[in-house]
Amino acid sequence: MSRATLVALTLALAAAMPLSARAQVAADRNAADTAASAATSLRQSLMEHVLVMRGELDGQRIQLTLEPKKNEDGLKGRYFVFGESTEILLAGEVDGDDLVMEESRNGRDVSGQWEGHRQGAVIVGTWSNADGSVTRPFSLQLP
C-alpha cells in the first residue's frame, strides 16, 4: 500500500469516527504524553537547564531558580519570598527523584537545608534551619 493511500485511508477513518471517539483518542494521547513526562526523573529535569519554580514554604509564596553547576556535579540557585527583597543562595544535589539543598543567607554560612521528593509534577519536602530545631513544609511546582 502506498503512503498516499495509507494517509487517505487514515483520514477517511478519522472522519467517519464519531466525535466522542475522536475526543477519547485525543485524551488517550494527552494521557500518554503526561505519563511520558512524569517518567522523566527529577534529576533529568533539573540537570538539563535552568528551571524556575514557584511554590510555598510554610504557607509563604516563593520563587526558586535552579541550574546545573558548570564543570561539576550538583545544582546552584537562589530563591525569594514574594514581598521580600532578599534572595537566598542555594546549592545541592539531586539523586533520582530526591532533592537535597543547603541555603545561605550571607553566601558563606549554611542557614538552612531543603530535603524533598518529586511527587508527580510537584516537589514536596521539609525545610529546616541550620541546627534543625525549626522545620517547615515546602512544595514546588515543576514547569
Backbone bond lengths (Angstrom), bond angles and torsions (degrees), N, CA, C in turn:
res aa  C-N    CA-C-N  psi(-1)  N-CA   C-N-CA  omega(-1)  CA-C   N-CA-C  phi
1 M - - - 1.447 - - 1.530 107.96 -
2 S 1.304 115.73 134.30 1.463 119.65 -178.40 1.525 109.98 -76.16
3 R 1.327 115.31 159.98 1.474 121.10 178.36 1.522 110.55 -60.27
4 A 1.337 118.20 -41.38 1.464 122.08 -179.82 1.526 110.75 -62.37
5 T 1.324 117.09 -40.03 1.462 120.83 178.87 1.520 110.22 -67.26
6 L 1.328 117.32 -40.72 1.455 121.74 178.84 1.526 111.39 -63.31
7 V 1.318 116.75 -42.94 1.469 120.98 178.64 1.520 109.74 -63.86
8 A 1.351 117.51 -45.23 1.464 121.29 -179.81 1.522 110.44 -61.55
9 L 1.331 117.61 -41.79 1.458 121.75 179.49 1.519 111.07 -65.26
10 T 1.320 117.36 -42.10 1.463 122.01 178.16 1.522 111.12 -62.09
11 L 1.323 117.27 -44.55 1.465 121.25 178.80 1.522 110.95 -64.49
12 A 1.316 117.39 -40.13 1.460 120.77 179.32 1.522 110.94 -64.71
13 L 1.325 117.04 -42.75 1.462 120.70 178.06 1.528 111.29 -64.25
14 A 1.319 116.95 -41.87 1.464 120.75 179.53 1.527 110.77 -63.63
15 A 1.326 117.10 -40.31 1.456 120.97 179.91 1.524 110.73 -67.59
16 A 1.336 117.37 -34.36 1.452 121.53 -178.88 1.526 112.32 -78.54
17 M 1.328 117.22 -18.36 1.458 122.15 -177.78 1.529 109.33 -70.76
18 P 1.341 118.54 134.11 1.468 120.15 177.25 1.531 110.70 -59.05
19 L 1.336 115.16 153.15 1.468 121.24 -177.70 1.522 111.01 -56.83
20 S 1.336 118.28 -41.10 1.466 120.39 -178.75 1.531 111.03 -63.79
21 A 1.332 117.56 -36.56 1.463 120.66 178.21 1.516 110.20 -68.36
22 R 1.347 117.38 -40.08 1.469 120.12 177.55 1.521 110.51 -63.60
23 A 1.336 116.21 -39.04 1.472 120.21 178.44 1.528 110.23 -63.65
24 Q 1.353 116.57 -38.82 1.463 120.30 179.34 1.526 110.83 -66.06
25 V 1.331 116.88 -40.87 1.467 120.58 177.74 1.523 109.82 -60.83
26 A 1.338 116.47 -44.41 1.467 120.32 178.74 1.529 110.78 -62.97
27 A 1.339 117.05 -41.29 1.465 120.65 178.99 1.528 110.73 -64.40
28 D 1.345 116.42 -39.72 1.463 120.00 177.83 1.526 111.04 -63.14
29 R 1.333 117.19 -40.40 1.470 120.34 177.76 1.519 110.98 -63.91
30 N 1.358 117.04 -42.80 1.469 120.64 178.47 1.525 110.86 -62.64
31 A 1.337 116.77 -40.87 1.467 120.25 178.94 1.520 110.57 -64.13
32 A 1.327 116.93 -39.59 1.469 120.59 178.35 1.519 110.68 -65.44
33 D 1.351 117.25 -40.56 1.463 120.62 177.75 1.527 110.67 -63.64
34 T 1.343 116.93 -41.43 1.461 121.32 179.18 1.522 110.38 -64.72
35 A 1.326 117.50 -42.54 1.463 120.88 178.98 1.517 111.06 -63.61
36 A 1.326 117.31 -40.18 1.464 120.74 178.52 1.524 109.94 -64.38
37 S 1.331 116.81 -39.43 1.465 120.66 178.74 1.525 110.41 -65.52
38 A 1.340 116.94 -41.99 1.467 120.67 179.93 1.518 111.22 -66.84
39 A 1.335 117.21 -26.44 1.460 121.04 -179.93 1.522 111.70 -69.73
40 T 1.327 117.62 -20.36 1.450 121.31 176.50 1.522 107.89 -68.18
41 S 1.313 117.40 125.28 1.461 119.70 -177.59 1.526 110.37 -71.11
42 L 1.300 114.88 160.33 1.458 120.47 176.65 1.519 109.54 -58.76
43 R 1.324 117.13 -39.71 1.466 121.03 178.77 1.514 110.51 -57.39
44 Q 1.342 117.42 -46.55 1.460 120.48 179.33 1.525 110.61 -61.66
45 S 1.327 117.29 -42.03 1.464 121.07 -178.87 1.526 112.24 -63.52
46 L 1.337 116.13 -42.75 1.462 120.19 -173.59 1.523 114.07 -85.19
47 M 1.317 117.91 -26.16 1.459 119.78 -173.52 1.533 113.42 -92.07
48 E 1.325 118.03 1.57 1.455 119.85 -177.50 1.522 113.98 -96.51
49 H 1.317 118.67 -31.99 1.456 120.95 -175.81 1.528 110.31 -165.19
50 V 1.308 115.76 177.13 1.461 121.20 178.84 1.531 108.99 -69.32
51 L 1.328 116.24 132.89 1.460 121.37 177.06 1.516 109.73 -122.19
52 V 1.301 115.94 133.79 1.459 122.24 173.82 1.522 106.72 -110.61
53 M 1.317 115.78 122.57 1.461 121.19 -178.55 1.523 109.57 -124.80
54 R 1.311 114.61 146.78 1.462 120.30 174.08 1.513 108.39 -117.26
55 G 1.306 114.73 153.73 1.452 118.66 180.00 1.503 111.17 -177.07
56 E 1.325 114.77 -150.16 1.461 120.77 -178.98 1.516 110.52 -136.06
57 L 1.316 114.30 144.42 1.459 123.04 171.85 1.519 105.60 -123.30
58 D 1.321 116.73 105.59 1.461 122.66 -178.65 1.533 111.80 52.52
59 G 1.323 116.01 43.36 1.463 120.98 176.88 1.524 115.16 87.05
60 Q 1.317 118.16 -9.58 1.466 121.10 177.58 1.521 109.21 -93.02
61 R 1.341 116.52 134.25 1.460 120.44 179.45 1.525 109.84 -72.61
62 I 1.346 115.87 132.64 1.462 121.37 -179.13 1.523 110.53 -131.36
63 Q 1.326 114.35 160.59 1.460 121.37 170.22 1.514 107.40 -129.02
64 L 1.331 115.21 130.27 1.452 121.70 -174.36 1.525 108.55 -126.69
65 T 1.328 116.63 133.31 1.457 122.67 178.19 1.521 108.42 -118.01
66 L 1.337 116.69 128.11 1.462 121.82 178.60 1.521 109.96 -129.25
67 E 1.330 115.20 147.22 1.459 120.69 175.71 1.526 108.70 -149.16
68 P 1.334 115.95 156.73 1.472 118.29 177.04 1.524 110.42 -66.14
69 K 1.335 116.64 143.41 1.466 120.35 172.97 1.519 108.57 -69.45
70 K 1.306 116.12 146.41 1.461 120.53 177.55 1.524 109.39 -81.82
71 N 1.309 117.00 135.66 1.468 124.19 174.93 1.527 115.01 61.89
72 E 1.326 118.23 18.52 1.460 120.88 174.38 1.523 109.09 -160.94
73 D 1.319 115.83 160.79 1.458 120.17 178.56 1.516 109.99 -71.49
74 G 1.310 115.78 155.11 1.448 120.34 174.17 1.512 113.27 111.27
75 L 1.313 113.00 179.83 1.466 122.73 -177.74 1.514 110.23 -123.31
76 K 1.310 114.90 155.98 1.459 120.77 170.59 1.519 106.73 -138.20
77 G 1.299 115.37 159.55 1.453 118.48 178.86 1.506 112.12 175.73
78 R 1.320 113.44 -159.13 1.463 120.58 -178.68 1.516 108.44 -160.66
79 Y 1.315 115.41 162.14 1.459 119.44 174.01 1.516 109.28 -146.00
80 F 1.317 114.09 163.03 1.456 120.33 174.08 1.519 108.81 -143.83
81 V 1.327 113.83 157.16 1.459 121.88 174.36 1.518 106.46 -95.01
82 F 1.332 117.03 130.22 1.459 119.81 178.69 1.524 109.85 -57.65
83 G 1.319 115.92 134.33 1.455 121.66 -178.70 1.519 113.53 92.97
84 E 1.329 117.41 -6.31 1.460 122.26 177.51 1.520 108.39 -119.52
85 S 1.311 117.34 148.90 1.466 120.54 -175.57 1.527 113.93 -92.88
86 T 1.324 118.46 -13.57 1.464 121.57 -176.26 1.521 111.70 -75.62
87 E 1.348 116.21 130.95 1.451 121.56 170.56 1.519 107.84 -101.54
88 I 1.326 116.52 134.81 1.454 122.20 -177.57 1.522 108.10 -110.42
89 L 1.334 116.13 130.27 1.465 121.53 -177.06 1.527 111.65 -77.04
90 L 1.328 115.71 148.80 1.459 122.32 179.84 1.519 110.74 -131.29
91 A 1.323 116.77 148.06 1.468 122.86 171.49 1.518 106.07 -148.60
92 G 1.331 116.17 138.84 1.451 117.15 -178.03 1.500 114.06 -170.63
93 E 1.322 113.37 -167.32 1.461 121.76 -177.71 1.517 108.86 -139.19
94 V 1.317 114.04 155.37 1.461 120.28 175.27 1.525 107.63 -129.01
95 D 1.330 114.84 135.05 1.466 120.99 179.99 1.527 106.67 -130.44
96 G 1.329 116.69 107.23 1.465 120.15 -175.96 1.509 109.57 63.81
97 D 1.332 117.49 -113.71 1.464 122.18 178.86 1.530 112.54 -108.39
98 D 1.346 117.07 13.62 1.465 121.60 179.56 1.525 110.45 -104.99
99 L 1.319 116.27 136.65 1.460 123.30 -179.15 1.520 109.24 -122.67
100 V 1.336 116.61 130.10 1.460 122.20 175.70 1.525 107.18 -131.18
101 M 1.343 116.96 127.22 1.460 121.31 -178.92 1.521 109.87 -138.69
102 E 1.322 114.38 151.91 1.460 121.05 169.52 1.515 107.22 -111.43
103 E 1.323 115.62 148.84 1.462 119.92 176.94 1.512 109.93 -117.74
104 S 1.340 114.28 157.34 1.454 120.32 177.22 1.525 108.85 -141.37
105 R 1.316 114.90 124.50 1.463 119.83 178.35 1.529 111.75 -81.07
106 N 1.351 116.86 -24.84 1.465 119.25 -176.97 1.530 113.18 -113.59
107 G 1.333 118.27 0.77 1.462 120.98 179.33 1.513 114.79 84.90
108 R 1.337 117.85 -1.93 1.464 121.71 -179.51 1.523 112.27 -125.48
109 D 1.319 116.49 -48.48 1.463 121.55 -173.20 1.527 111.01 -101.47
110 V 1.328 115.55 143.63 1.462 120.34 176.14 1.524 109.06 -73.51
111 S 1.333 115.71 125.93 1.463 120.25 -179.65 1.529 112.40 -111.09
112 G 1.332 117.22 -8.84 1.462 119.54 179.02 1.514 111.31 -173.67
113 Q 1.333 115.17 169.38 1.461 120.99 179.35 1.529 109.29 -137.03
114 W 1.312 115.18 142.49 1.463 123.66 177.76 1.526 108.36 -114.83
115 E 1.315 117.16 131.54 1.458 122.06 173.62 1.518 106.91 -131.87
116 G 1.345 115.73 118.00 1.454 119.14 -176.54 1.507 112.77 -140.87
117 H 1.325 114.15 170.13 1.462 122.11 -178.95 1.522 108.15 -143.31
118 R 1.317 115.11 138.51 1.460 120.09 178.40 1.526 109.96 -72.31
119 Q 1.333 114.97 132.38 1.460 122.72 172.44 1.523 106.62 -129.47
120 G 1.322 116.68 94.81 1.465 120.65 -175.92 1.507 109.71 69.55
121 A 1.333 116.29 -122.64 1.463 121.42 -178.49 1.528 112.01 -98.20
122 V 1.331 116.84 18.57 1.471 121.35 -177.48 1.525 109.36 -131.47
123 I 1.321 115.78 141.76 1.469 121.34 169.71 1.520 106.33 -101.19
124 V 1.318 117.21 123.15 1.461 121.33 178.86 1.527 108.56 -121.36
125 G 1.321 115.21 148.73 1.446 117.99 179.98 1.510 112.75 179.18
126 T 1.336 113.33 -156.71 1.458 120.88 -175.91 1.515 110.25 -129.79
127 W 1.311 115.73 132.72 1.462 123.41 171.09 1.525 106.11 -97.77
128 S 1.337 116.93 142.14 1.466 119.90 173.71 1.521 109.04 -136.48
129 N 1.329 115.74 152.74 1.466 119.07 177.40 1.530 109.01 -73.47
130 A 1.317 116.68 177.07 1.469 121.90 -171.19 1.526 113.18 -57.35
131 D 1.320 118.35 -38.16 1.470 119.35 -178.17 1.528 112.36 -96.90
132 G 1.329 117.97 2.80 1.455 121.74 177.15 1.509 115.76 77.70
133 S 1.337 117.63 7.42 1.463 120.29 -177.33 1.530 113.14 -79.21
134 V 1.329 117.34 -17.94 1.463 122.20 178.86 1.524 108.00 -125.28
135 T 1.333 116.40 130.01 1.467 120.37 176.22 1.522 109.22 -127.10
136 R 1.337 114.84 149.35 1.458 121.04 179.15 1.526 108.92 -143.25
137 P 1.329 117.40 144.51 1.462 119.60 177.04 1.527 110.62 -77.30
138 F 1.329 115.97 149.98 1.462 120.06 172.64 1.506 109.70 -138.35
139 S 1.324 114.85 157.99 1.459 122.11 172.68 1.516 107.87 -146.07
140 L 1.331 115.19 140.64 1.469 122.24 -178.94 1.523 108.65 -130.89
141 Q 1.309 116.91 128.47 1.452 122.11 179.24 1.534 109.26 -84.76
142 L 1.332 116.95 121.22 1.472 120.15 175.66 1.518 108.75 -73.78
143 P 1.337 116.40 143.84 1.475 118.36 179.61 1.514 111.83 -69.67
